[in-house]
Amino acid sequence: MKKLIGLVALCVAIGMLFMLFMTNRFIGLILIVLLLLIGYNFFCCD
């Protein structure tokens, strides 16, 4: 469980750093939705 929490914290930090340099908010929202769907499929589906 600690490794999973660490992975999530690392991914959130990388995402925040990436969004700091991105100027277009629409592309950022599309990227967020895409990564949420990928994360859901990896962790919740068989």
ABEGO torsion letter per residue (X at the ends): XAAAAAAAAAAAAAAAAAAAABABAAAAAAAAAAAAAAAAAAAABX
